[in-house]
Amino acid sequence: MHDPAAAAALAPCTLSTEDVFEGPEKKLEVYFRTSVSHPSGFRQYGAEAWSELLSLAACTILNQRSNDHCDAYLLSESSLFVFADRVILKTCGTTTLLLVLPRLLEMAATAGAALERLQYGHLRYKFPQLQLYPSRSHDEERAYLVAMFGEGVHALTVGPADGCCWHVLAVEGRAAMALPSLAGEDILEVAMEGLSAEVCALFGFERGPDGKDVAGWGPLPDGALARAMTTSCGLADLLPGALIDDWAFEPCGYSMNALAGPYYYTVHVTPEVAFSYASFETNDPRFRAADLVERVVGCFSPSVVTLTLTSRDGTHRLPAYSRRDFERTAASAPTIEHKPLGNGAAVSYATYRAAERRAGLPLVKSFCDGALGLAAVPTPTASPEEA
């Protein structure tokens, strides 16, 4: 990642390719029906096999944690979660995520696993001109999947094309056709842009005019800085009892994976002020509750929040959150979009913009006091740097 002070000194229109980093992640979810002869499914593969696959996306493994349900890998660009019957891979920057698919399908064949459903998506890119094949456009991404799976690729865009829209592609395998009622598992994603200057400093090593570390970290031993970030932003309190694996990048940036029983949680932060971004994702249904969404947002003090809920069986949708500190920006737009995606699945989407520029260390106090909230507002039509 890059120097936040240098990035902040540049207006968005003057940023060069060397100055920027694409925070919004590409995300691939692939679900399989496992074979009775291979009950461990994809978990039979270790770090070496996954490293080989990840090299195709131009990223590497930094660390690993596991429980009885999942192997969670922290990556140089985001995260990989491996369950017996599904693989969830997120990569940021200019990674070539879709290029892992041929190798993943080879691994599935070796494990006797049949494809149920594949879903790929991402928030609109801030710097689309920097992406590499096959992600230079949504049409190119769809064409890549069509070449692999045929014309039965479902494409969906939610939100306005000129704002914080979310692009999704889905493929259903033969196993899904044989099982029309897929077991429901919903995934909530919270994408946050325009983080406060205090939050950006918290996740980096920015120096103030007096030469002192803005966040006050000072020298810390290996691993302690990531733990300090996890605690200071409020994530540790948000995930009590979870197995947390966190990482602080130099000179700035942060990633975290966490596991609690069958549930996973992942956070990634790009703290450069000119194009700041943070994401939170989980399959834990508790986090659809308004108070927990509010606490997630309170950890990062963003100016724009985009929520998506992907439901494999299409039965669940985002609730109409209503709080006072985020405002409606386009009264004609729907508060919540809910659109079908292939055989029974659906995506719910909503975007919220802060009424005032909120900031504030200590961040934990902000959400405990209930100072930061959401109002049911339609999608803004501009990114934070365009506003």
C-alpha positions in Angstrom: 0.0 0.0 0.0 1.0 3.7 -0.2 2.0 6.6 1.9 -1.3 8.2 3.2 0.3 11.6 3.8 1.5 11.8 0.2 -1.8 10.6 -1.1 -3.7 13.2 0.9 -1.6 16.0 -0.5 -2.7 15.2 -4.0 -6.1 16.1 -5.4 -8.0 13.0 -6.8 -7.6 14.4 -10.4 -3.8 14.6 -10.0 -3.3 11.1 -8.7 -1.0 8.9 -10.8 -1.1 5.1 -11.1 1.8 4.9 -8.6 -0.2 6.9 -6.0 -3.4 4.9 -5.9 -4.7 1.5 -4.6 -8.0 -0.1 -5.5 -9.6 -0.9 -2.2 -13.0 -2.4 -3.3 -12.5 -6.2 -3.6 -13.4 -8.7 -6.2 -15.2 -11.5 -4.5 -15.7 -15.1 -5.7 -18.1 -17.5 -3.8 -18.2 -21.1 -5.2 -20.5 -23.7 -3.6 -20.2 -27.5 -4.2 -21.9 -30.7 -3.4 -19.2 -32.9 -1.8 -18.6 -36.6 -2.4 -19.1 -39.2 0.4 -15.7 -40.6 -0.6 -14.1 -37.1 0.2 -16.0 -35.9 3.3 -13.4 -33.2 4.0 -14.0 -31.7 0.6 -11.8 -28.7 -0.1 -10.3 -28.8 3.4 -8.2 -31.7 2.3 -6.0 -29.2 0.5 -3.4 -27.4 2.5 -1.6 -24.1 2.2 0.7 -25.3 -0.6 -2.2 -26.1 -2.9 -3.9 -22.8 -2.2 -0.7 -20.9 -2.7 -0.4 -22.4 -6.2 -4.0 -21.4 -6.9 -3.5 -17.9 -5.5 -0.5 -17.2 -7.6 -2.9 -17.1 -10.6 -4.6 -14.1 -9.0 -1.2 -12.5 -8.1 -1.5 -12.7 -4.4 0.1 -14.8 -1.6 -0.7 -16.2 1.9 0.4 -14.3 4.9 -1.1 -16.3 7.7 -3.7 -19.0 8.5 -6.2 -19.8 11.3 -8.6 -22.8 11.4 -11.5 -24.2 13.5 -13.8 -27.2 13.0 -15.6 -25.6 10.1 -13.2 -23.5 8.1 -9.6 -22.7 7.2 -9.2 -18.9 7.0 -6.2 -17.5 5.1 -5.0 -13.8 5.3 -3.6 -12.8 2.0 -1.4 -10.1 0.7 -4.6 -8.8 -1.0 -7.5 -9.7 1.2 -8.8 -13.2 2.3 -9.6 -16.8 1.5 -12.1 -19.0 3.4 -12.1 -22.7 2.7 -15.1 -24.8 3.9 -15.6 -28.5 3.0 -18.3 -27.5 0.5 -17.4 -23.9 -0.5 -14.6 -21.5 -1.2 -14.9 -17.8 -0.7 -12.0 -15.7 -2.1 -11.7 -11.9 -1.9 -8.9 -9.9 -3.6 -8.3 -6.2 -3.9 -6.0 -4.0 -6.0 -5.5 -5.2 -9.6 -5.5 -8.9 -8.8 -6.7 -11.3 -11.5 -9.2 -13.2 -9.4 -11.2 -14.9 -12.1 -8.1 -16.6 -13.5 -8.1 -19.0 -10.5 -11.3 -20.7 -11.7 -9.8 -23.4 -14.0 -7.5 -24.5 -11.2 -10.3 -24.4 -8.6 -12.5 -26.6 -10.8 -9.6 -29.1 -11.3 -9.3 -29.3 -7.5 -13.1 -29.9 -7.2 -12.9 -32.7 -9.7 -10.0 -34.3 -7.8 -12.1 -34.0 -4.6 -15.2 -35.5 -6.3 -17.1 -32.2 -5.7 -19.9 -31.1 -8.1 -20.5 -27.4 -8.7 -23.8 -26.0 -7.2 -23.4 -22.3 -7.7 -20.7 -19.7 -8.5 -21.1 -16.1 -7.7 -18.7 -13.3 -8.5 -19.1 -9.6 -7.8 -17.6 -6.3 -6.6 -18.4 -2.7 -5.8 -17.7 -0.3 -8.8 -14.0 0.4 -9.0 -12.6 3.8 -8.2 -9.8 3.3 -10.8 -11.3 0.9 -13.5 -8.6 1.9 -16.0 -6.0 0.1 -13.9 -7.7 -3.3 -13.9 -6.2 -6.2 -15.9 -7.7 -8.9 -18.0 -10.3 -10.3 -17.4 -11.6 -7.5 -15.2 -11.3 -4.4 -17.4 -15.1 -4.2 -17.5 -18.2 -5.9 -16.3 -18.8 -7.1 -19.8 -15.4 -8.6 -20.0 -15.9 -10.4 -16.7 -19.1 -11.9 -18.0 -17.6 -12.9 -21.3 -14.8 -14.8 -19.4 -17.5 -16.8 -17.5 -19.5 -17.4 -20.6 -16.4 -18.8 -22.3 -16.1 -21.3 -19.4 -19.8 -22.1 -18.6 -21.8 -21.1 -21.6 -24.6 -18.6 -22.0 -26.3 -19.4 -18.7 -24.4 -16.7 -16.8 -26.7 -14.4 -14.9 -25.6 -10.7 -14.8 -26.9 -8.1 -12.4 -26.1 -4.5 -11.5 -27.7 -2.9 -8.5 -27.5 0.8 -7.8 -26.9 3.5 -10.3 -24.2 2.9 -12.9 -22.8 6.3 -12.3 -22.6 5.9 -8.5 -21.9 3.2 -5.9 -23.2 0.4 -8.0 -22.6 -3.3 -7.3 -21.9 -5.7 -10.2 -22.8 -9.4 -9.8 -22.4 -12.5 -12.0 -23.8 -16.0 -11.2 -23.5 -19.5 -12.6 -25.5 -22.5 -11.6 -24.0 -26.0 -11.9 -25.7 -29.3 -12.6 -25.7 -30.1 -8.9 -27.8 -27.0 -8.3 -30.3 -28.1 -11.0 -30.6 -31.4 -9.2 -31.2 -29.5 -5.9 -33.6 -26.6 -6.6 -34.0 -25.8 -2.9 -30.5 -24.8 -1.9 -29.8 -24.5 1.8 -30.0 -20.8 2.6 -26.9 -18.9 3.7 -26.9 -15.2 3.5 -23.7 -13.0 3.2 -23.8 -9.4 4.4 -21.2 -7.0 3.0 -20.6 -3.5 4.2 -18.5 -1.3 1.9 -17.4 2.0 3.4 -15.8 5.0 1.6 -14.6 8.4 2.7 -13.2 7.3 6.1 -12.5 10.1 8.6 -8.9 11.5 8.8 -8.7 10.0 12.3 -9.6 6.6 11.1 -7.1 6.8 8.2 -4.4 7.8 10.7 -5.4 4.9 13.0 -4.7 2.3 10.3 -1.4 3.9 9.1 1.8 5.6 10.2 1.0 9.2 9.3 3.2 11.8 10.9 1.8 15.1 12.1 3.4 18.6 11.7 5.3 18.0 14.9 6.8 14.8 13.5 4.9 12.6 16.0 2.9 9.6 14.9 -0.7 10.9 14.5 -2.3 7.7 15.9 0.3 7.6 18.7 1.5 4.1 18.1 5.2 4.6 18.4 7.4 1.5 18.1 5.6 -1.8 18.8 6.8 -5.4 18.5 5.7 -7.7 15.7 2.0 -8.4 15.7 1.2 -5.8 18.5 0.3 -3.1 16.0 -2.4 -5.1 14.3 -3.8 -6.1 17.7 -3.8 -2.4 18.8 -5.7 -1.5 15.6 -8.2 -4.2 16.1 -8.9 -3.1 19.7 -8.8 0.7 19.1 -11.3 0.7 16.2 -13.8 -1.4 18.2 -13.6 -4.7 16.2 -12.4 -6.7 19.2 -15.4 -5.7 21.2 -17.7 -6.4 18.2 -16.4 -10.0 17.9 -16.0 -11.3 21.5 -14.8 -14.9 21.7 -14.0 -15.1 18.0 -10.7 -16.4 16.7 -9.1 -13.3 15.3 -6.2 -13.1 12.8 -5.2 -9.6 12.1 -2.4 -7.9 10.1 -1.0 -4.4 9.8 0.7 -3.5 6.6 3.5 -1.0 6.1 3.4 1.9 5.6 -0.4 1.6 6.0 -3.4 -0.8 5.6 -5.1 -3.5 7.7 -6.7 -6.9 7.2 -8.5 -9.1 9.6 -10.1 -12.6 9.5 -12.2 -14.1 12.3 -13.9 -17.4 12.9 -16.7 -18.3 15.4 -18.2 -21.7 14.9 -19.6 -21.9 11.3 -19.4 -18.1 10.9 -16.6 -16.1 9.3 -15.9 -12.3 9.5 -13.4 -10.3 7.4 -12.3 -6.7 7.4 -10.0 -4.8 5.0 -9.0 -1.2 5.2 -7.3 1.0 2.6 -6.6 4.2 4.7 -5.1 6.6 2.1 -7.1 9.7 2.6 -7.7 10.5 -1.1 -9.3 7.1 -1.8 -10.0 5.5 1.6 -12.1 2.4 1.9 -13.0 -0.3 4.4 -15.1 -3.4 4.1 -16.8 -5.8 6.5 -18.3 -9.2 5.5 -19.9 -12.1 7.4 -22.3 -15.0 7.0 -23.4 -14.4 10.6 -27.2 -13.6 10.5 -27.0 -11.5 13.7 -25.1 -8.8 11.9 -28.2 -7.8 9.9 -29.5 -6.2 13.0 -29.5 -2.4 13.0 -27.5 -2.1 16.1 -24.7 -4.3 14.8 -24.6 -2.6 11.4 -24.4 0.7 13.3 -21.4 -0.6 15.3 -19.6 -1.8 12.2 -20.0 1.6 10.6 -18.9 3.3 13.9 -15.6 1.5 13.7 -14.7 3.4 10.5 -16.5 6.7 10.5 -17.2 6.7 6.7 -19.1 9.3 4.7 -20.7 6.7 2.4 -21.9 3.2 3.3 -23.1 0.6 0.8 -24.8 -2.6 2.1 -25.5 -5.8 0.2 -27.1 -9.0 1.4 -26.8 -12.0 -0.9 -29.4 -14.7 -0.2 -28.8 -18.1 -1.8 -32.5 -19.0 -1.5 -33.8 -15.5 -2.1 -35.9 -15.4 1.0 -34.1 -12.7 3.0 -33.5 -9.0 2.3 -32.0 -6.0 4.0 -34.3 -4.3 6.5 -35.1 -0.6 6.1 -32.6 0.8 8.6 -33.6 4.1 10.0 -31.3 6.4 12.0 -30.8 10.1 12.0 -27.2 10.8 10.9 -27.3 9.6 7.3 -29.5 11.5 4.8 -31.5 10.9 1.6 -29.7 12.1 -1.5 -32.1 11.2 -4.3 -35.7 11.1 -3.2 -36.8 9.3 -6.4 -34.6 6.2 -5.8 -35.8 3.2 -3.9 -34.6 2.8 -0.3 -33.8 -0.9 -0.7 -33.2 -2.6 -4.0 -34.0 -6.4 -4.0 -33.4 -8.2 -7.3 -33.4 -11.9 -8.3 -30.1 -13.5 -9.4 -30.6 -16.8 -11.2 -32.3 -19.9 -9.7 -33.9 -18.6 -6.4 -31.0 -16.4 -5.3 -31.4 -12.6 -4.8 -29.3 -9.6 -3.9 -30.5 -6.7 -1.6 -28.7 -3.4 -1.9 -28.8 0.0 -0.2 -26.5 3.0 0.0 -26.4 5.7 2.7 -24.6 9.0 3.0 -23.6 10.8 6.2 -25.5 14.0 6.9 -22.4 15.5 8.5 -18.7 14.6 8.3 -18.3 12.4 11.4 -14.9 11.7 12.8 -13.6 10.7 16.1 -11.1 8.9 18.1 -11.8 7.3 20.5 -14.0 5.4 18.0 -15.3 2.9 20.5 -16.9 5.7 22.5 -18.7 6.9 19.3 -20.7 3.8 18.7 -21.2 3.0 22.4 -22.9 6.4 22.8 -25.0 5.8 19.7 -23.7 8.9 18.0 -23.4 7.3 14.6 -26.4 5.8 12.8 -28.1 5.0 9.6 -31.2 6.4 7.9 -33.0 4.6 5.1 -31.8 6.6 2.1 -31.4 5.8 -1.5 -28.1 5.5 -3.3 -25.9 8.5 -3.9 -24.9 9.1 -7.5 -21.3 10.1 -6.8 -18.3 8.7 -5.0 -17.0 10.6 -2.0 -14.2 12.2 -4.0 -16.7 13.4 -6.6 -19.1 14.8 -4.0 
